[in-house]
Amino acid sequence: MSLAPSPRPGILSIDAYVPGKSKAPAGVKLHKLSSNETPLGPSPRAIEAYKAAAGALELYPDGAAEKLRIAIAGRYGLDPARLICGAGSDELLSYLANAYLGPGDEGLYSEHGFLVYKIATLAAGATPVIAKEKNLTTDVDAMLAAVTPKTRMVFLANPNNPTGTYLPFEEVKRLHAGLPGNVLLVLDAAYAEYVRRNDYSAGIELVATSENVVMTRTFSKIHGLANLRIGWMYGPAAIVDVVNRIRGPFNMNGPAIAAGIAAMEDREHEDKSVLHNAHWLAKTSAGLKALGLGVTPSVGNFVLVHFPDETGKRAPDADAFLTQRGIILRRMEAYGLPHALRLTIGSEEANLAVLAALQEFLAGKPA
């Protein structure tokens, strides 16, 4: 007889999510470029709203986050009744998996998709299935070929983290058209605001016209509110109803709701963040290529940097070198990309520091 409680089968096979490093050696300036955080920070209006909410910390928040849902709905022309908010989009992904996956079911995602998809699938007792990518981009044909009678959920990060690649909307619609009606397509559009391509769509139109598609978004990236954990989901009324049934009664805190409303209304700050990223994404990518490094074309606020064999340098060694300089990137072994590092687009100072440090690393200078 067991002398201690035991988790149900499968839980101990889950590798816990490990976030990007956030510390540098003592005595050097930190440039944290490991977690895709915006260098411009949150809207000043969001900061003020957060501070103002501190006067009512003894009160429970609005469990339905109604005012935040109304603000989001007003911004995108949506029905607030078809929105649900959570403590980051990660929480909403877990709710969806818990509601629609179970033992004997399969959750499908692409080869280098966000690690949370596997965690959420396993936590629900289901089986994760991986579809091969093509050129570090989701392959719709491979995804559809991997669908079986056990498939109940398909996760699509668009743009994808950590590769930065994306699927044009026509390909997303082709994926959806090839799925059985009982399979839920989850469009994870955490980086949607950064994309500047005419053939891209976050998925609002597809959700509005389908019964088996949801879209998740986050305030952690473009809005700079990662510390407050705010996410939202747009979906069919029936799916929103299901998720609300298992959602915690107060899964969001009041200061986060207040800051989220202010951030959603501050278009000027968001536009500044988009322009900064567009400028430095192009400039940093070009600088990395000029050093002889490989760069996967990205539409997000980060780039996947590859260390070709001809450089004679390894990604782990580059990471160690940069860390000694106070420059923190994200290693990619967990994503099956051991020869690459993911670099968040940071401030002008941080971006130039990365390029200068990598030039010295490739030249063989000591850290």
C-alpha positions as CSV (number, residue, x, y, z in Angstrom):
1,M,0.0,0.0,0.0
2,S,1.3,3.4,-0.9
3,L,2.3,5.6,2.0
4,A,1.8,8.9,0.1
5,P,-0.7,10.3,-2.5
6,S,0.2,9.5,-6.1
7,P,-0.7,11.6,-9.1
8,R,-2.7,10.0,-11.8
9,P,-0.7,8.2,-14.6
10,G,1.1,10.5,-17.0
11,I,1.6,13.5,-14.7
12,L,5.1,12.6,-13.8
13,S,6.0,12.3,-17.5
14,I,5.4,16.0,-18.0
15,D,8.5,18.1,-18.3
16,A,7.8,21.3,-16.4
17,Y,7.9,24.5,-18.4
18,V,11.2,26.3,-17.9
19,P,11.0,30.1,-18.7
20,G,13.9,32.0,-20.1
21,K,16.8,33.0,-17.9
22,S,16.5,36.4,-16.2
23,K,19.8,36.9,-14.4
24,A,23.3,38.0,-15.4
25,P,26.6,37.8,-13.5
26,A,27.1,40.4,-10.8
27,G,28.7,43.6,-12.0
28,V,27.5,43.6,-15.6
29,K,24.4,45.4,-17.0
30,L,21.5,43.0,-17.8
31,H,19.9,42.9,-21.2
32,K,17.2,40.3,-20.8
33,L,16.2,39.1,-24.3
34,S,15.0,35.7,-23.4
35,S,11.3,36.0,-22.9
36,N,9.9,38.1,-25.8
37,E,9.1,41.1,-23.5
38,T,8.6,44.5,-25.1
39,P,11.5,47.0,-24.5
40,L,9.0,49.9,-24.4
41,G,7.2,48.6,-21.4
42,P,3.5,49.0,-20.7
43,S,1.3,52.0,-21.6
44,P,1.7,54.8,-19.0
45,R,-2.0,54.8,-18.8
46,A,-2.0,51.1,-17.8
47,I,0.5,51.9,-15.1
48,E,-1.7,54.6,-13.7
49,A,-4.7,52.4,-13.8
50,Y,-2.9,49.7,-12.0
51,K,-1.8,52.1,-9.3
52,A,-5.3,53.5,-8.9
53,A,-6.6,50.0,-8.3
54,A,-4.4,49.5,-5.3
55,G,-6.9,51.4,-3.2
56,A,-9.3,48.5,-3.2
57,L,-7.2,45.4,-2.7
58,E,-9.5,44.1,0.0
59,L,-12.3,43.7,-2.5
60,Y,-12.9,40.7,-4.8
61,P,-12.5,41.5,-8.5
62,D,-15.3,41.2,-11.0
63,G,-15.2,37.5,-11.7
64,A,-16.4,37.9,-15.2
65,A,-13.9,40.7,-16.1
66,E,-16.9,42.4,-17.8
67,K,-15.3,45.8,-18.3
68,L,-12.2,44.3,-19.8
69,R,-14.2,42.1,-22.1
70,I,-16.2,45.2,-23.2
71,A,-12.9,47.1,-23.9
72,I,-11.5,44.2,-26.0
73,A,-14.9,43.8,-27.8
74,G,-15.0,47.5,-28.6
75,R,-11.5,47.5,-30.0
76,Y,-12.0,44.6,-32.3
77,G,-15.8,44.8,-33.0
78,L,-16.6,41.6,-31.1
79,D,-19.5,40.4,-29.0
80,P,-18.3,40.6,-25.4
81,A,-20.4,37.6,-24.5
82,R,-18.1,35.5,-26.7
83,L,-15.0,36.6,-24.9
84,I,-13.4,35.1,-21.9
85,C,-10.4,36.4,-20.0
86,G,-7.8,34.5,-18.0
87,A,-4.5,34.7,-16.2
88,G,-2.5,34.8,-19.4
89,S,-3.5,32.9,-22.5
90,D,-1.6,29.9,-21.0
91,E,-4.5,29.5,-18.5
92,L,-7.1,29.5,-21.3
93,L,-5.1,26.9,-23.3
94,S,-5.2,24.7,-20.2
95,Y,-8.9,25.2,-19.7
96,L,-9.6,24.2,-23.3
97,A,-7.5,21.1,-23.0
98,N,-9.2,20.1,-19.7
99,A,-12.6,20.6,-21.2
100,Y,-12.1,18.9,-24.6
101,L,-9.3,16.4,-24.1
102,G,-9.1,13.2,-22.0
103,P,-7.6,9.7,-21.9
104,G,-7.7,8.2,-25.4
105,D,-7.8,11.6,-27.1
106,E,-5.0,13.2,-29.1
107,G,-3.9,16.9,-29.2
108,L,-2.0,17.8,-32.3
109,Y,0.5,20.6,-32.8
110,S,3.5,21.4,-35.1
111,E,7.0,20.1,-34.6
112,H,8.4,23.3,-33.0
113,G,5.2,24.6,-31.5
114,F,4.8,26.3,-28.1
115,L,5.8,23.9,-25.2
116,V,2.6,24.6,-23.3
117,Y,0.6,22.6,-25.9
118,K,2.3,19.4,-24.9
119,I,2.0,20.2,-21.2
120,A,-1.7,21.0,-21.5
121,T,-2.4,17.9,-23.5
122,L,-0.6,15.5,-21.1
123,A,-2.1,17.2,-18.0
124,A,-5.6,16.5,-19.5
125,G,-4.6,12.8,-19.8
126,A,-4.5,12.9,-23.6
127,T,-1.8,12.0,-26.0
128,P,0.3,14.7,-27.7
129,V,0.9,14.2,-31.5
130,I,3.5,16.2,-33.4
131,A,3.3,17.0,-37.1
132,K,6.6,17.7,-39.0
133,E,7.3,21.3,-40.1
134,K,8.6,22.4,-43.5
135,N,11.3,25.1,-43.3
136,L,10.5,25.7,-39.6
137,T,6.9,26.6,-40.6
138,T,3.7,24.7,-39.9
139,D,3.0,22.3,-42.8
140,V,-0.8,22.1,-43.3
141,D,-0.6,18.9,-45.3
142,A,1.5,17.2,-42.5
143,M,-1.0,18.5,-39.9
144,L,-4.0,17.1,-41.7
145,A,-2.2,13.8,-42.4
146,A,-1.6,13.4,-38.6
147,V,-5.3,13.7,-37.8
148,T,-6.8,10.4,-36.6
149,P,-10.2,9.5,-35.2
150,K,-8.7,10.2,-31.8
151,T,-7.8,13.8,-32.6
152,R,-9.9,16.2,-30.6
153,M,-7.8,19.4,-30.6
154,V,-5.3,21.1,-33.0
155,F,-3.1,23.8,-31.6
156,L,-1.8,26.4,-34.1
157,A,0.6,29.1,-33.0
158,N,0.4,31.8,-35.7
159,P,2.9,33.4,-35.6
160,N,4.8,30.5,-34.1
161,N,7.1,30.8,-31.1
162,P,10.0,30.1,-31.2
163,T,10.5,30.1,-35.0
164,G,8.8,33.4,-35.8
165,T,7.2,32.0,-39.0
166,Y,3.5,32.2,-39.8
167,L,0.8,30.7,-42.0
168,P,-1.1,33.0,-44.4
169,F,-4.8,33.1,-43.7
170,E,-5.7,31.0,-46.7
171,E,-3.6,28.2,-45.3
172,V,-5.2,28.5,-41.9
173,K,-8.6,28.2,-43.6
174,R,-7.4,25.2,-45.6
175,L,-6.3,23.5,-42.3
176,H,-9.7,24.2,-40.8
177,A,-11.6,23.0,-43.8
178,G,-9.7,19.7,-43.6
179,L,-10.6,19.0,-39.9
180,P,-13.6,17.0,-38.8
181,G,-16.3,19.1,-37.1
182,N,-15.7,17.5,-33.7
183,V,-12.0,18.7,-33.7
184,L,-11.4,22.1,-32.0
185,L,-8.9,24.3,-33.8
186,V,-7.1,26.6,-31.3
187,L,-5.5,29.6,-32.9
188,D,-2.8,31.0,-30.6
189,A,-2.2,34.5,-31.8
190,A,0.0,35.8,-29.0
191,Y,2.2,37.8,-31.5
192,A,-0.5,38.9,-33.9
193,E,-0.1,42.7,-33.2
194,Y,3.5,42.6,-34.6
195,V,2.7,41.0,-37.9
196,R,2.8,43.4,-40.9
197,R,1.8,41.0,-43.8
198,N,-1.2,41.5,-46.0
199,D,-1.9,37.8,-46.1
200,Y,-2.1,37.3,-42.4
201,S,-5.1,37.2,-40.1
202,A,-5.2,36.4,-36.4
203,G,-8.4,34.4,-36.9
204,I,-11.3,36.6,-35.8
205,E,-13.2,36.0,-39.1
206,L,-12.8,32.3,-38.9
207,V,-14.0,32.1,-35.3
208,A,-17.0,34.3,-36.2
209,T,-18.1,31.9,-38.9
210,S,-17.2,28.5,-37.3
211,E,-18.4,26.4,-34.4
212,N,-15.1,24.6,-33.8
213,V,-12.5,27.4,-33.8
214,V,-11.2,29.6,-31.0
215,M,-8.6,32.3,-30.9
216,T,-6.4,33.2,-27.9
217,R,-4.5,36.4,-27.4
218,T,-2.3,37.9,-24.7
219,F,-1.4,41.3,-23.0
220,S,2.1,40.0,-22.2
221,K,3.8,40.9,-25.5
222,I,2.8,44.1,-27.3
223,H,1.0,45.5,-24.3
224,G,3.9,44.9,-21.9
225,L,1.8,43.5,-19.1
226,A,3.5,40.1,-18.7
227,N,3.8,40.5,-14.9
228,L,0.0,40.9,-14.6
229,R,-0.9,37.7,-16.6
230,I,-3.7,38.8,-18.8
231,G,-5.0,36.7,-21.7
232,W,-8.3,36.5,-23.6
233,M,-10.1,34.1,-25.9
234,Y,-12.7,34.7,-28.6
235,G,-14.8,31.7,-29.4
236,P,-18.3,30.3,-30.2
237,A,-20.8,30.8,-27.5
238,A,-21.1,27.1,-26.7
239,I,-17.3,26.8,-26.2
240,V,-17.1,30.0,-24.1
241,D,-19.9,28.6,-21.9
242,V,-18.0,25.3,-21.4
243,V,-14.8,27.1,-20.4
244,N,-16.7,29.4,-18.0
245,R,-18.0,26.3,-16.2
246,I,-14.5,25.2,-15.2
247,R,-12.9,28.6,-14.9
248,G,-12.0,29.7,-11.4
249,P,-14.5,32.2,-10.0
250,F,-11.9,35.0,-9.6
251,N,-9.2,33.9,-12.1
252,M,-8.1,37.5,-12.8
253,N,-7.2,40.2,-10.3
254,G,-8.6,43.7,-10.2
255,P,-5.4,45.7,-10.9
256,A,-4.8,43.5,-13.9
257,I,-8.3,44.1,-15.2
258,A,-7.8,47.9,-14.8
259,A,-4.4,47.9,-16.5
260,G,-5.7,45.8,-19.3
261,I,-8.6,48.1,-20.0
262,A,-6.2,51.1,-20.2
263,A,-3.7,49.3,-22.3
264,M,-6.4,48.2,-24.8
265,E,-7.5,51.8,-25.2
266,D,-4.0,53.3,-25.7
267,R,-3.5,52.8,-29.4
268,E,-0.7,55.3,-29.6
269,H,1.6,53.3,-27.3
270,E,0.8,50.1,-29.1
271,D,1.7,51.7,-32.4
272,K,5.0,52.9,-31.0
273,S,5.8,49.4,-30.0
274,V,4.9,48.0,-33.4
275,L,7.1,50.6,-35.2
276,H,10.0,50.0,-32.9
277,N,9.9,46.3,-33.4
278,A,9.5,46.5,-37.2
279,H,12.6,48.8,-37.4
280,W,14.8,46.7,-35.1
281,L,13.6,43.3,-36.3
282,A,14.8,44.2,-39.8
283,K,18.0,45.9,-38.6
284,T,19.0,43.2,-36.1
285,S,18.2,40.4,-38.6
286,A,20.4,42.0,-41.2
287,G,23.2,42.5,-38.7
288,L,23.1,38.8,-37.7
289,K,23.2,37.7,-41.3
290,A,26.2,40.0,-41.9
291,L,28.0,38.1,-39.2
292,G,27.5,34.8,-41.1
293,L,24.8,33.5,-38.8
294,G,21.5,32.0,-39.9
295,V,18.3,33.8,-39.2
296,T,14.8,32.4,-39.7
297,P,12.6,35.1,-41.2
298,S,10.4,36.3,-38.4
299,V,7.1,38.3,-38.1
300,G,7.2,38.4,-34.3
301,N,9.2,40.3,-31.8
302,F,12.1,37.8,-31.8
303,V,14.4,36.0,-34.2
304,L,15.7,32.5,-34.2
305,V,19.5,32.7,-34.7
306,H,21.3,29.6,-36.1
307,F,25.0,28.8,-35.7
308,P,26.1,27.1,-39.0
309,D,28.8,24.5,-38.9
310,E,31.1,26.7,-41.0
311,T,31.3,29.2,-38.2
312,G,32.9,26.6,-36.0
313,K,30.9,28.0,-33.1
314,R,28.1,26.4,-31.1
315,A,24.9,27.9,-29.8
316,P,25.6,26.8,-26.1
317,D,29.0,28.4,-26.2
318,A,27.5,31.6,-27.7
319,D,24.9,31.6,-24.9
320,A,27.6,31.3,-22.2
321,F,29.7,34.0,-23.8
322,L,26.7,36.4,-24.0
323,T,25.6,35.6,-20.5
324,Q,29.0,36.7,-19.2
325,R,28.4,40.0,-21.0
326,G,25.0,40.4,-19.3
327,I,23.1,39.5,-22.5
328,I,20.5,36.8,-21.9
329,L,19.0,34.9,-24.8
330,R,16.9,31.7,-24.9
331,R,18.4,28.3,-25.6
332,M,16.3,26.1,-27.8
333,E,17.2,22.5,-26.8
334,A,13.6,22.0,-25.4
335,Y,12.2,22.9,-28.8
336,G,14.4,20.4,-30.7
337,L,16.6,23.2,-32.0
338,P,20.0,22.7,-30.1
339,H,22.0,24.7,-32.7
340,A,19.9,27.9,-32.3
341,L,19.2,30.7,-29.8
342,R,16.1,32.8,-29.7
343,L,16.7,36.6,-29.5
344,T,14.0,39.0,-28.4
345,I,14.1,42.4,-30.1
346,G,15.0,44.8,-27.4
347,S,16.0,48.4,-27.0
348,E,18.4,50.0,-29.4
349,E,21.2,49.6,-26.8
350,A,20.4,45.9,-26.2
351,N,20.2,45.1,-29.9
352,L,23.5,46.8,-30.7
353,A,25.1,45.1,-27.7
354,V,24.0,41.7,-29.0
355,L,25.5,42.3,-32.4
356,A,28.8,43.6,-31.0
357,A,29.1,40.7,-28.6
358,L,28.4,38.1,-31.2
359,Q,30.9,39.6,-33.5
360,E,33.5,39.3,-30.8
361,F,32.4,35.7,-30.0
362,L,32.7,34.7,-33.6
363,A,36.2,36.3,-33.8
364,G,37.3,34.1,-30.8
365,K,37.6,36.8,-28.2
366,P,37.3,35.8,-24.5
367,A,34.1,36.6,-22.7
